[in-house]
Amino acid sequence: MTAAITDAGFTYRGEDTPALTGIDLEITRGSMTAVLGPLGSGTSTLCRLLSGQLASLGTITGTVDLRGTVALL
């Protein structure tokens, strides 16, 4: 397993509404995964959560277990 997210969410600092809620996702080693959605649906936030870029930008809830490397293209 490379990354697993369980009931995760994220709220940007200064915002009342979470950008992500209730996310469950597992990405296995060696797999390629596309994150797709309309503008404003949280796809960039989810990718940043997976890559560990959000810790200083707000509050993460749930479980985010990152083992290995997640690359963004």
N, C-alpha and C positions, 0 to 999 in steps of 0.2 A: 504494500500500500504506500502511495506517495502522499496523498492528501485525503483527509476525511473531515467533513463538516457536519455537525449534528445540532439541529434546532438553533442554528446560528442567526444572528442579526447584527446590524450595524446602524448606529445613529451618529451622523456628523455632529461635531461640537457646535453648539449654538442652534441646533435644529430640534424641533419638537417631534417631528415625524421620522420614524426610522426609514433609512434607505433600503434596508433588507430586513426581512423577518421570516422565521421558520424555515430556513434553508437546510436541507439534508442533501449531501453530495459525497460520493466517494470516487476518487480518481485513482486507478491502479497504475503501477509502474509500467512505463513503456507505452502507455496509451496516449492518444491524441484526442482532445476534447474541445469542441467548439461551444462557446457561450453566445447565444443569439437572442435578440429581443428588440423591441421597438425603443426608440429614443426615450430616455428617462425611466426605463424599466429596471435599472440596477445592474446591468451587465458589466459595466466598467467597475462598479463598486465590488461586485462579486470577484472579478479577476484580481483586483487589488487586495481583497481579503485573502484570496488563495496565495498571492505572492508575498504576503506579510507586510504590505505597504500602508496599512490603515491604523496601526496601533496608536500613532501620535495624532491622528486626525479626529478621534471620537471614541465612542464606546462600543466594544464588541461584546455580544452576549452569546450564550451557547458554548459549544465546544468546537474549536478549530485545531486540528491535529495535522501539522505539516511535517512530513518525514521525507526528506529528499529535496529535489529541486522542482519548482513549478516555473515554466517559462511562458512569458506573454509574447505573442507575435502580433 
